[in-house]
């Protein structure tokens, strides 16, 4: 079973990964078409929605701590 420290470490690790990914994307400067790197922007948008949904769920759970 994961401890709260493990959860925080895992979340921090994923935060760092997302930060590196955003640096690679570089504000979309390398996107010259609607299919960068043969991946449709629509597919990437779906994944971004999944990230948002996961963060929303974590935020809600953390907001209930100590209640």
PyMOL Python script that loads the backbone (N, CA, C, O; Angstrom):
from pymol import cmd

cmd.read_pdbstr("""\
ATOM      1  N   UNK A   1       0.841  -1.180   0.000  1.00  0.00           N
ATOM      2  CA  UNK A   1       0.000   0.000   0.000  1.00  0.00           C
ATOM      3  C   UNK A   1       0.888   1.246   0.000  1.00  0.00           C
ATOM      4  O   UNK A   1       1.893   1.318   0.706  1.00  0.00           O
ATOM      5  N   UNK A   2       0.488   2.207  -0.803  1.00  0.00           N
ATOM      6  CA  UNK A   2       1.269   3.433  -0.928  1.00  0.00           C
ATOM      7  C   UNK A   2       1.003   4.363   0.257  1.00  0.00           C
ATOM      8  O   UNK A   2      -0.133   4.493   0.712  1.00  0.00           O
ATOM      9  N   UNK A   3       2.055   5.002   0.745  1.00  0.00           N
ATOM     10  CA  UNK A   3       1.900   5.968   1.827  1.00  0.00           C
ATOM     11  C   UNK A   3       1.661   7.352   1.240  1.00  0.00           C
ATOM     12  O   UNK A   3       1.801   7.558   0.035  1.00  0.00           O
ATOM     13  N   UNK A   4       1.300   8.293   2.098  1.00  0.00           N
ATOM     14  CA  UNK A   4       1.083   9.665   1.629  1.00  0.00           C
ATOM     15  C   UNK A   4       2.370  10.249   1.058  1.00  0.00           C
ATOM     16  O   UNK A   4       2.328  11.026   0.104  1.00  0.00           O
ATOM     17  N   UNK A   5       3.506   9.883   1.629  1.00  0.00           N
ATOM     18  CA  UNK A   5       4.783  10.364   1.111  1.00  0.00           C
ATOM     19  C   UNK A   5       5.043   9.809  -0.291  1.00  0.00           C
ATOM     20  O   UNK A   5       5.543  10.518  -1.165  1.00  0.00           O
ATOM     21  N   UNK A   6       4.701   8.536  -0.494  1.00  0.00           N
ATOM     22  CA  UNK A   6       4.853   7.932  -1.828  1.00  0.00           C
ATOM     23  C   UNK A   6       3.975   8.655  -2.842  1.00  0.00           C
ATOM     24  O   UNK A   6       4.400   8.922  -3.966  1.00  0.00           O
ATOM     25  N   UNK A   7       2.747   8.969  -2.435  1.00  0.00           N
ATOM     26  CA  UNK A   7       1.833   9.678  -3.324  1.00  0.00           C
ATOM     27  C   UNK A   7       2.394  11.048  -3.690  1.00  0.00           C
ATOM     28  O   UNK A   7       2.375  11.432  -4.860  1.00  0.00           O
ATOM     29  N   UNK A   8       2.888  11.776  -2.714  1.00  0.00           N
ATOM     30  CA  UNK A   8       3.438  13.114  -2.956  1.00  0.00           C
ATOM     31  C   UNK A   8       4.658  13.024  -3.859  1.00  0.00           C
ATOM     32  O   UNK A   8       4.810  13.826  -4.780  1.00  0.00           O
ATOM     33  N   UNK A   9       5.528  12.055  -3.602  1.00  0.00           N
ATOM     34  CA  UNK A   9       6.714  11.864  -4.452  1.00  0.00           C
ATOM     35  C   UNK A   9       6.310  11.545  -5.888  1.00  0.00           C
ATOM     36  O   UNK A   9       6.894  12.067  -6.838  1.00  0.00           O
ATOM     37  N   UNK A  10       5.319  10.693  -6.033  1.00  0.00           N
ATOM     38  CA  UNK A  10       4.843  10.322  -7.362  1.00  0.00           C
ATOM     39  C   UNK A  10       4.249  11.525  -8.090  1.00  0.00           C
ATOM     40  O   UNK A  10       4.515  11.730  -9.275  1.00  0.00           O
ATOM     41  N   UNK A  11       3.459  12.306  -7.398  1.00  0.00           N
ATOM     42  CA  UNK A  11       2.858  13.489  -7.989  1.00  0.00           C
ATOM     43  C   UNK A  11       3.928  14.507  -8.384  1.00  0.00           C
ATOM     44  O   UNK A  11       3.840  15.121  -9.448  1.00  0.00           O
ATOM     45  N   UNK A  12       4.930  14.684  -7.536  1.00  0.00           N
ATOM     46  CA  UNK A  12       6.034  15.608  -7.851  1.00  0.00           C
ATOM     47  C   UNK A  12       6.812  15.124  -9.076  1.00  0.00           C
ATOM     48  O   UNK A  12       7.230  15.926  -9.911  1.00  0.00           O
ATOM     49  N   UNK A  13       6.999  13.816  -9.175  1.00  0.00           N
ATOM     50  CA  UNK A  13       7.700  13.241 -10.331  1.00  0.00           C
ATOM     51  C   UNK A  13       6.923  13.518 -11.622  1.00  0.00           C
ATOM     52  O   UNK A  13       7.510  13.918 -12.627  1.00  0.00           O
ATOM     53  N   UNK A  14       5.611  13.306 -11.592  1.00  0.00           N
ATOM     54  CA  UNK A  14       4.795  13.546 -12.782  1.00  0.00           C
ATOM     55  C   UNK A  14       4.736  15.038 -13.117  1.00  0.00           C
ATOM     56  O   UNK A  14       4.671  15.409 -14.289  1.00  0.00           O
ATOM     57  N   UNK A  15       4.760  15.872 -12.112  1.00  0.00           N
ATOM     58  CA  UNK A  15       4.797  17.326 -12.322  1.00  0.00           C
ATOM     59  C   UNK A  15       6.074  17.706 -13.080  1.00  0.00           C
ATOM     60  O   UNK A  15       6.036  18.500 -14.020  1.00  0.00           O
ATOM     61  N   UNK A  16       7.192  17.133 -12.663  1.00  0.00           N
ATOM     62  CA  UNK A  16       8.470  17.410 -13.336  1.00  0.00           C
ATOM     63  C   UNK A  16       8.436  16.911 -14.782  1.00  0.00           C
ATOM     64  O   UNK A  16       8.933  17.584 -15.686  1.00  0.00           O
ATOM     65  N   UNK A  17       7.854  15.738 -14.996  1.00  0.00           N
ATOM     66  CA  UNK A  17       7.732  15.203 -16.365  1.00  0.00           C
ATOM     67  C   UNK A  17       6.905  16.138 -17.238  1.00  0.00           C
ATOM     68  O   UNK A  17       7.271  16.419 -18.379  1.00  0.00           O
ATOM     69  N   UNK A  18       5.793  16.616 -16.697  1.00  0.00           N
ATOM     70  CA  UNK A  18       4.942  17.527 -17.460  1.00  0.00           C
ATOM     71  C   UNK A  18       5.685  18.825 -17.759  1.00  0.00           C
ATOM     72  O   UNK A  18       5.559  19.376 -18.853  1.00  0.00           O
ATOM     73  N   UNK A  19       6.453  19.309 -16.802  1.00  0.00           N
ATOM     74  CA  UNK A  19       7.252  20.520 -17.023  1.00  0.00           C
ATOM     75  C   UNK A  19       8.249  20.340 -18.156  1.00  0.00           C
ATOM     76  O   UNK A  19       8.401  21.218 -19.005  1.00  0.00           O
ATOM     77  N   UNK A  20       8.930  19.195 -18.165  1.00  0.00           N
ATOM     78  CA  UNK A  20       9.882  18.914 -19.245  1.00  0.00           C
ATOM     79  C   UNK A  20       9.167  18.812 -20.588  1.00  0.00           C
ATOM     80  O   UNK A  20       9.666  19.297 -21.604  1.00  0.00           O
ATOM     81  N   UNK A  21       8.008  18.187 -20.587  1.00  0.00           N
ATOM     82  CA  UNK A  21       7.227  18.052 -21.813  1.00  0.00           C
ATOM     83  C   UNK A  21       6.812  19.424 -22.348  1.00  0.00           C
ATOM     84  O   UNK A  21       6.882  19.663 -23.553  1.00  0.00           O
ATOM     85  N   UNK A  22       6.389  20.305 -21.480  1.00  0.00           N
ATOM     86  CA  UNK A  22       6.008  21.654 -21.902  1.00  0.00           C
ATOM     87  C   UNK A  22       7.204  22.407 -22.476  1.00  0.00           C
ATOM     88  O   UNK A  22       7.052  23.200 -23.406  1.00  0.00           O
ATOM     89  N   UNK A  23       8.387  22.164 -21.928  1.00  0.00           N
ATOM     90  CA  UNK A  23       9.583  22.792 -22.489  1.00  0.00           C
ATOM     91  C   UNK A  23       9.858  22.265 -23.893  1.00  0.00           C
ATOM     92  O   UNK A  23      10.239  23.035 -24.774  1.00  0.00           O
ATOM     93  N   UNK A  24       9.673  20.982 -24.110  1.00  0.00           N
ATOM     94  CA  UNK A  24       9.891  20.391 -25.432  1.00  0.00           C
ATOM     95  C   UNK A  24       8.883  20.953 -26.433  1.00  0.00           C
ATOM     96  O   UNK A  24       9.238  21.256 -27.573  1.00  0.00           O
ATOM     97  N   UNK A  25       7.632  21.090 -26.008  1.00  0.00           N
ATOM     98  CA  UNK A  25       6.588  21.630 -26.892  1.00  0.00           C
ATOM     99  C   UNK A  25       6.903  23.068 -27.274  1.00  0.00           C
ATOM    100  O   UNK A  25       6.592  23.490 -28.388  1.00  0.00           O
ATOM    101  N   UNK A  26       7.515  23.830 -26.369  1.00  0.00           N
ATOM    102  CA  UNK A  26       7.987  25.189 -26.656  1.00  0.00           C
ATOM    103  C   UNK A  26       6.893  26.077 -27.243  1.00  0.00           C
ATOM    104  O   UNK A  26       7.078  26.693 -28.293  1.00  0.00           O
ATOM    105  N   UNK A  27       5.763  26.137 -26.561  1.00  0.00           N
ATOM    106  CA  UNK A  27       4.626  26.977 -26.963  1.00  0.00           C
ATOM    107  C   UNK A  27       4.093  26.646 -28.347  1.00  0.00           C
ATOM    108  O   UNK A  27       3.467  27.492 -28.986  1.00  0.00           O
ATOM    109  N   UNK A  28       4.328  25.443 -28.814  1.00  0.00           N
ATOM    110  CA  UNK A  28       3.793  25.017 -30.104  1.00  0.00           C
ATOM    111  C   UNK A  28       4.548  25.544 -31.305  1.00  0.00           C
ATOM    112  O   UNK A  28       4.066  25.423 -32.431  1.00  0.00           O
ATOM    113  N   UNK A  29       5.708  26.119 -31.100  1.00  0.00           N
ATOM    114  CA  UNK A  29       6.458  26.707 -32.214  1.00  0.00           C
ATOM    115  C   UNK A  29       6.823  25.692 -33.286  1.00  0.00           C
ATOM    116  O   UNK A  29       6.991  26.057 -34.450  1.00  0.00           O
ATOM    117  N   UNK A  30       6.945  24.434 -32.914  1.00  0.00           N
ATOM    118  CA  UNK A  30       7.325  23.409 -33.881  1.00  0.00           C
ATOM    119  C   UNK A  30       6.121  22.801 -34.575  1.00  0.00           C
ATOM    120  O   UNK A  30       6.289  21.967 -35.465  1.00  0.00           O
ATOM    121  N   UNK A  31       4.903  23.195 -34.193  1.00  0.00           N
ATOM    122  CA  UNK A  31       3.702  22.645 -34.816  1.00  0.00           C
ATOM    123  C   UNK A  31       3.390  23.415 -36.074  1.00  0.00           C
ATOM    124  O   UNK A  31       2.877  24.532 -36.009  1.00  0.00           O
ATOM    125  N   UNK A  32       3.684  22.846 -37.197  1.00  0.00           N
ATOM    126  CA  UNK A  32       3.440  23.539 -38.463  1.00  0.00           C
ATOM    127  C   UNK A  32       2.163  23.055 -39.140  1.00  0.00           C
ATOM    128  O   UNK A  32       1.709  23.661 -40.111  1.00  0.00           O
ATOM    129  N   UNK A  33       1.578  21.965 -38.635  1.00  0.00           N
ATOM    130  CA  UNK A  33       0.347  21.430 -39.200  1.00  0.00           C
ATOM    131  C   UNK A  33      -0.567  20.992 -38.064  1.00  0.00           C
ATOM    132  O   UNK A  33      -0.218  21.107 -36.889  1.00  0.00           O
ATOM    133  N   UNK A  34      -1.735  20.489 -38.429  1.00  0.00           N
ATOM    134  CA  UNK A  34      -2.643  19.984 -37.402  1.00  0.00           C
ATOM    135  C   UNK A  34      -2.281  18.565 -36.972  1.00  0.00           C
ATOM    136  O   UNK A  34      -2.961  17.978 -36.130  1.00  0.00           O
ATOM    137  N   UNK A  35      -1.213  18.011 -37.547  1.00  0.00           N
ATOM    138  CA  UNK A  35      -0.770  16.665 -37.189  1.00  0.00           C
ATOM    139  C   UNK A  35       0.727  16.655 -36.888  1.00  0.00           C
ATOM    140  O   UNK A  35       1.507  16.075 -37.643  1.00  0.00           O
ATOM    141  N   UNK A  36       1.131  17.297 -35.785  1.00  0.00           N
ATOM    142  CA  UNK A  36       2.562  17.315 -35.459  1.00  0.00           C
ATOM    143  C   UNK A  36       3.062  15.915 -35.143  1.00  0.00           C
ATOM    144  O   UNK A  36       2.461  15.192 -34.347  1.00  0.00           O
ATOM    145  N   UNK A  37       4.148  15.547 -35.764  1.00  0.00           N
ATOM    146  CA  UNK A  37       4.734  14.233 -35.496  1.00  0.00           C
ATOM    147  C   UNK A  37       3.766  13.099 -35.765  1.00  0.00           C
ATOM    148  O   UNK A  37       3.814  12.071 -35.091  1.00  0.00           O
ATOM    149  N   UNK A  38       2.889  13.270 -36.738  1.00  0.00           N
ATOM    150  CA  UNK A  38       1.904  12.260 -37.139  1.00  0.00           C
ATOM    151  C   UNK A  38       0.848  11.980 -36.074  1.00  0.00           C
ATOM    152  O   UNK A  38       0.117  10.995 -36.172  1.00  0.00           O
ATOM    153  N   UNK A  39       0.764  12.827 -35.071  1.00  0.00           N
ATOM    154  CA  UNK A  39      -0.264  12.677 -34.040  1.00  0.00           C
ATOM    155  C   UNK A  39      -1.226  13.847 -34.198  1.00  0.00           C
ATOM    156  O   UNK A  39      -0.804  15.004 -34.218  1.00  0.00           O
ATOM    157  N   UNK A  40      -2.488  13.556 -34.307  1.00  0.00           N
ATOM    158  CA  UNK A  40      -3.469  14.616 -34.476  1.00  0.00           C
ATOM    159  C   UNK A  40      -3.595  15.439 -33.200  1.00  0.00           C
ATOM    160  O   UNK A  40      -3.569  14.904 -32.092  1.00  0.00           O
ATOM    161  N   UNK A  41      -3.730  16.731 -33.376  1.00  0.00           N
ATOM    162  CA  UNK A  41      -3.900  17.624 -32.235  1.00  0.00           C
ATOM    163  C   UNK A  41      -5.124  17.197 -31.421  1.00  0.00           C
ATOM    164  O   UNK A  41      -5.132  17.315 -30.196  1.00  0.00           O
ATOM    165  N   UNK A  42      -6.140  16.710 -32.097  1.00  0.00           N
ATOM    166  CA  UNK A  42      -7.354  16.255 -31.402  1.00  0.00           C
ATOM    167  C   UNK A  42      -7.021  15.141 -30.399  1.00  0.00           C
ATOM    168  O   UNK A  42      -7.542  15.136 -29.284  1.00  0.00           O
ATOM    169  N   UNK A  43      -6.166  14.209 -30.790  1.00  0.00           N
ATOM    170  CA  UNK A  43      -5.776  13.120 -29.897  1.00  0.00           C
ATOM    171  C   UNK A  43      -4.996  13.657 -28.699  1.00  0.00           C
ATOM    172  O   UNK A  43      -5.177  13.187 -27.576  1.00  0.00           O
ATOM    173  N   UNK A  44      -4.134  14.637 -28.936  1.00  0.00           N
ATOM    174  CA  UNK A  44      -3.373  15.243 -27.835  1.00  0.00           C
ATOM    175  C   UNK A  44      -4.309  16.010 -26.906  1.00  0.00           C
ATOM    176  O   UNK A  44      -4.121  16.008 -25.689  1.00  0.00           O
ATOM    177  N   UNK A  45      -5.311  16.662 -27.477  1.00  0.00           N
ATOM    178  CA  UNK A  45      -6.285  17.406 -26.674  1.00  0.00           C
ATOM    179  C   UNK A  45      -7.064  16.454 -25.769  1.00  0.00           C
ATOM    180  O   UNK A  45      -7.352  16.790 -24.620  1.00  0.00           O
ATOM    181  N   UNK A  46      -7.402  15.283 -26.272  1.00  0.00           N
ATOM    182  CA  UNK A  46      -8.093  14.282 -25.451  1.00  0.00           C
ATOM    183  C   UNK A  46      -7.225  13.874 -24.262  1.00  0.00           C
ATOM    184  O   UNK A  46      -7.725  13.719 -23.148  1.00  0.00           O
ATOM    185  N   UNK A  47      -5.938  13.702 -24.498  1.00  0.00           N
ATOM    186  CA  UNK A  47      -5.034  13.336 -23.407  1.00  0.00           C
ATOM    187  C   UNK A  47      -4.915  14.472 -22.393  1.00  0.00           C
ATOM    188  O   UNK A  47      -4.858  14.224 -21.189  1.00  0.00           O
ATOM    189  N   UNK A  48      -4.877  15.711 -22.871  1.00  0.00           N
ATOM    190  CA  UNK A  48      -4.822  16.864 -21.963  1.00  0.00           C
ATOM    191  C   UNK A  48      -6.081  16.918 -21.101  1.00  0.00           C
ATOM    192  O   UNK A  48      -6.018  17.294 -19.931  1.00  0.00           O
ATOM    193  N   UNK A  49      -7.214  16.546 -21.672  1.00  0.00           N
ATOM    194  CA  UNK A  49      -8.462  16.499 -20.903  1.00  0.00           C
ATOM    195  C   UNK A  49      -8.388  15.442 -19.814  1.00  0.00           C
ATOM    196  O   UNK A  49      -8.883  15.650 -18.706  1.00  0.00           O
ATOM    197  N   UNK A  50      -7.770  14.311 -20.127  1.00  0.00           N
ATOM    198  CA  UNK A  50      -7.594  13.267 -19.106  1.00  0.00           C
ATOM    199  C   UNK A  50      -6.717  13.764 -17.963  1.00  0.00           C
ATOM    200  O   UNK A  50      -6.997  13.484 -16.797  1.00  0.00           O
ATOM    201  N   UNK A  51      -5.659  14.500 -18.291  1.00  0.00           N
ATOM    202  CA  UNK A  51      -4.780  15.065 -17.258  1.00  0.00           C
ATOM    203  C   UNK A  51      -5.573  16.026 -16.386  1.00  0.00           C
ATOM    204  O   UNK A  51      -5.478  15.977 -15.159  1.00  0.00           O
ATOM    205  N   UNK A  52      -6.362  16.909 -17.021  1.00  0.00           N
ATOM    206  CA  UNK A  52      -7.183  17.875 -16.281  1.00  0.00           C
ATOM    207  C   UNK A  52      -8.143  17.162 -15.343  1.00  0.00           C
ATOM    208  O   UNK A  52      -8.280  17.539 -14.179  1.00  0.00           O
ATOM    209  N   UNK A  53      -8.817  16.116 -15.861  1.00  0.00           N
ATOM    210  CA  UNK A  53      -9.770  15.368 -15.046  1.00  0.00           C
ATOM    211  C   UNK A  53      -9.084  14.719 -13.845  1.00  0.00           C
ATOM    212  O   UNK A  53      -9.627  14.718 -12.740  1.00  0.00           O
ATOM    213  N   UNK A  54      -7.894  14.169 -14.064  1.00  0.00           N
ATOM    214  CA  UNK A  54      -7.155  13.542 -12.967  1.00  0.00           C
ATOM    215  C   UNK A  54      -6.753  14.579 -11.923  1.00  0.00           C
ATOM    216  O   UNK A  54      -6.867  14.332 -10.723  1.00  0.00           O
ATOM    217  N   UNK A  55      -6.284  15.732 -12.377  1.00  0.00           N
ATOM    218  CA  UNK A  55      -5.895  16.789 -11.439  1.00  0.00           C
ATOM    219  C   UNK A  55      -7.110  17.286 -10.675  1.00  0.00           C
ATOM    220  O   UNK A  55      -7.018  17.549  -9.476  1.00  0.00           O
ATOM    221  N   UNK A  56      -8.245  17.419 -11.345  1.00  0.00           N
ATOM    222  CA  UNK A  56      -9.480  17.823 -10.657  1.00  0.00           C
ATOM    223  C   UNK A  56      -9.828  16.842  -9.537  1.00  0.00           C
ATOM    224  O   UNK A  56     -10.189  17.258  -8.436  1.00  0.00           O
ATOM    225  N   UNK A  57      -9.720  15.541  -9.818  1.00  0.00           N
ATOM    226  CA  UNK A  57     -10.043  14.522  -8.827  1.00  0.00           C
ATOM    227  C   UNK A  57      -9.075  14.571  -7.645  1.00  0.00           C
ATOM    228  O   UNK A  57      -9.491  14.454  -6.493  1.00  0.00           O
ATOM    229  N   UNK A  58      -7.792  14.743  -7.932  1.00  0.00           N
ATOM    230  CA  UNK A  58      -6.792  14.848  -6.864  1.00  0.00           C
ATOM    231  C   UNK A  58      -7.039  16.108  -6.035  1.00  0.00           C
ATOM    232  O   UNK A  58      -6.973  16.073  -4.806  1.00  0.00           O
ATOM    233  N   UNK A  59      -7.324  17.217  -6.715  1.00  0.00           N
ATOM    234  CA  UNK A  59      -7.581  18.469  -6.018  1.00  0.00           C
ATOM    235  C   UNK A  59      -8.791  18.334  -5.083  1.00  0.00           C
ATOM    236  O   UNK A  59      -8.772  18.833  -3.958  1.00  0.00           O
ATOM    237  N   UNK A  60      -9.822  17.668  -5.552  1.00  0.00           N
ATOM    238  CA  UNK A  60     -11.015  17.480  -4.722  1.00  0.00           C
ATOM    239  C   UNK A  60     -10.690  16.639  -3.494  1.00  0.00           C
ATOM    240  O   UNK A  60     -11.101  16.972  -2.382  1.00  0.00           O
ATOM    241  N   UNK A  61      -9.944  15.538  -3.698  1.00  0.00           N
ATOM    242  CA  UNK A  61      -9.585  14.663  -2.581  1.00  0.00           C
ATOM    243  C   UNK A  61      -8.710  15.395  -1.566  1.00  0.00           C
ATOM    244  O   UNK A  61      -8.920  15.274  -0.359  1.00  0.00           O
ATOM    245  N   UNK A  62      -7.729  16.153  -2.057  1.00  0.00           N
ATOM    246  CA  UNK A  62      -6.837  16.881  -1.160  1.00  0.00           C
ATOM    247  C   UNK A  62      -7.618  17.964  -0.418  1.00  0.00           C
ATOM    248  O   UNK A  62      -7.346  18.231   0.753  1.00  0.00           O
ATOM    249  N   UNK A  63      -8.571  18.581  -1.080  1.00  0.00           N
ATOM    250  CA  UNK A  63      -9.388  19.604  -0.444  1.00  0.00           C
ATOM    251  C   UNK A  63     -10.230  19.058   0.705  1.00  0.00           C
ATOM    252  O   UNK A  63     -10.644  19.814   1.584  1.00  0.00           O
ATOM    253  N   UNK A  64     -10.483  17.761   0.705  1.00  0.00           N
ATOM    254  CA  UNK A  64     -11.276  17.150   1.766  1.00  0.00           C
ATOM    255  C   UNK A  64     -10.436  16.662   2.936  1.00  0.00           C
ATOM    256  O   UNK A  64     -10.973  16.209   3.947  1.00  0.00           O
ATOM    257  N   UNK A  65      -9.121  16.754   2.799  1.00  0.00           N
ATOM    258  CA  UNK A  65      -8.254  16.310   3.906  1.00  0.00           C
ATOM    259  C   UNK A  65      -8.507  17.170   5.134  1.00  0.00           C
ATOM    260  O   UNK A  65      -8.644  18.390   5.045  1.00  0.00           O
ATOM    261  N   UNK A  66      -8.563  16.533   6.233  1.00  0.00           N
ATOM    262  CA  UNK A  66      -8.755  17.248   7.487  1.00  0.00           C
ATOM    263  C   UNK A  66     -10.186  17.684   7.724  1.00  0.00           C
ATOM    264  O   UNK A  66     -10.475  18.374   8.702  1.00  0.00           O
ATOM    265  N   UNK A  67     -11.082  17.285   6.835  1.00  0.00           N
ATOM    266  CA  UNK A  67     -12.495  17.653   7.020  1.00  0.00           C
ATOM    267  C   UNK A  67     -13.205  16.659   7.887  1.00  0.00           C
ATOM    268  O   UNK A  67     -14.398  16.809   8.148  1.00  0.00           O
TER     269      UNK A  67
END
""", "prot")
cmd.dss("prot")
cmd.show_as("cartoon", "prot")
cmd.util.cbc("prot")
cmd.orient("prot")
